[in-house]
Amino acid sequence: MNERIMSKINQDELFQHLSGFLKSKGIELQEGSYSTRIRKGCGLLTETINLTQETLGRAKSQVDAKLERMRQVIHEKTAPKTANRKAGSGNPGRKADGAAQKAGAQKTGPRKPRARKAGGASGRTSSRRKV
């Protein structure tokens, strides 16, 4: 589950690539104060990149675990209840007593839409007099 997108960068690899790039542009880094500082900067950048990759890998693992847990909770909350089916399985053609009484009290036919009052979208009549 912990897959790496990028391989680990070796300590001196970034400096070598930068040095090669600058050499192709006509700039050669010779040993001295500039190259020493650039080498230290490249080392710091290499270390930062490698640590960031490790941290992102751990964070991805934790997010995946939390996401899987959330999926499991949603599944548990939305899955059909099997206990209710077993309780009502004595006579599958009948509803439970409370449900049958409620169903009998309701109208069984389809509902007709209510007629709207005249006088606008809000249902109120205008206060103006027609002359």
C-alpha positions in Angstrom: 0.0 0.0 0.0 3.0 2.3 0.5 4.0 3.0 -3.1 6.6 5.4 -3.9 6.2 7.8 -6.8 9.8 9.0 -6.8 12.9 7.0 -5.9 15.2 8.4 -3.2 17.8 10.9 -4.3 21.4 10.2 -3.4 23.2 12.9 -1.4 25.5 14.2 -4.2 23.2 13.4 -7.1 21.4 16.8 -7.3 24.7 18.7 -7.3 26.1 16.5 -10.1 23.1 17.1 -12.3 23.2 20.8 -11.6 26.9 20.9 -12.3 26.3 19.0 -15.6 23.5 21.4 -16.6 25.6 24.5 -15.9 28.6 22.9 -17.8 26.3 22.4 -20.9 25.4 26.1 -20.7 29.1 27.1 -20.6 29.5 27.6 -16.8 31.9 25.3 -15.1 31.8 25.0 -11.3 35.3 24.8 -9.9 36.2 23.9 -6.3 35.9 27.0 -4.1 33.5 29.0 -1.9 30.7 29.2 -4.5 30.7 25.5 -5.4 30.9 24.6 -1.7 27.8 26.6 -0.9 26.0 25.3 -3.9 26.9 21.7 -2.8 25.6 22.4 0.7 22.4 23.9 -0.7 21.9 20.9 -3.0 22.5 18.6 -0.1 19.9 20.4 2.0 17.4 20.3 -0.9 18.0 16.6 -1.4 17.4 15.9 2.2 14.2 17.9 2.2 12.9 16.2 -0.9 13.6 12.7 0.5 12.0 13.5 3.9 9.0 15.0 2.2 8.6 11.8 0.1 8.7 9.7 3.2 6.2 12.0 5.0 3.8 12.0 2.1 4.0 8.2 2.0 3.0 7.9 5.6 0.3 10.5 5.3 -1.2 8.7 2.3 -1.2 5.4 4.3 -3.0 7.1 7.2 -5.6 8.8 4.8 -6.2 5.5 3.1 -6.8 3.8 6.5 -9.2 6.5 7.6 -11.0 6.4 4.3 -11.4 2.7 4.6 -12.8 3.1 8.1 -15.2 5.7 6.9 -16.4 3.4 4.1 -17.0 0.7 6.6 -19.0 2.9 9.0 -21.1 4.2 6.0 -21.7 0.6 5.0 -22.7 -0.4 8.5 -25.1 2.5 8.8 -26.7 2.1 5.4 -26.8 -1.7 5.1 -30.3 -3.3 5.5 -31.0 -4.6 9.0 -31.3 -8.4 9.0 -32.7 -8.5 12.6 -35.9 -6.8 11.5 -36.5 -9.3 8.7 -36.1 -12.3 11.1 -38.5 -10.8 13.7 -41.3 -10.3 11.1 -40.7 -13.6 9.3 -43.5 -15.4 11.3 -46.1 -14.4 8.8 -44.6 -12.7 5.7 -48.0 -11.6 4.3 -48.9 -9.5 7.3 -47.4 -6.2 8.6 -46.6 -5.7 12.2 -49.6 -4.6 14.4 -48.6 -1.0 14.7 -47.8 -0.7 11.0 -51.1 -2.3 10.0 -53.1 0.1 12.1 -51.2 3.1 10.7 -51.7 1.8 7.1 -55.5 1.3 7.7 -55.8 4.9 9.0 -54.3 6.4 5.8 -56.2 6.8 2.5 -55.5 4.0 0.1 -56.1 5.8 -3.2 -53.8 8.3 -5.0 -53.9 11.8 -3.9 -55.4 14.6 -6.0 -53.4 17.8 -6.3 -54.9 20.8 -4.4 -56.5 23.5 -6.4 -54.5 26.8 -6.3 -56.0 30.1 -5.3 -56.2 32.7 -8.0 -54.2 35.9 -7.5 -50.5 35.3 -8.1 -47.7 33.0 -7.2 -47.9 33.7 -3.5 -51.6 32.9 -3.3 -52.6 36.3 -2.0 -55.0 38.6 -3.7 -54.0 42.0 -4.8 -55.0 44.9 -2.6 -55.7 47.2 -5.6 -59.2 47.9 -6.6 -60.3 47.3 -10.1 -62.1 50.3 -11.6 
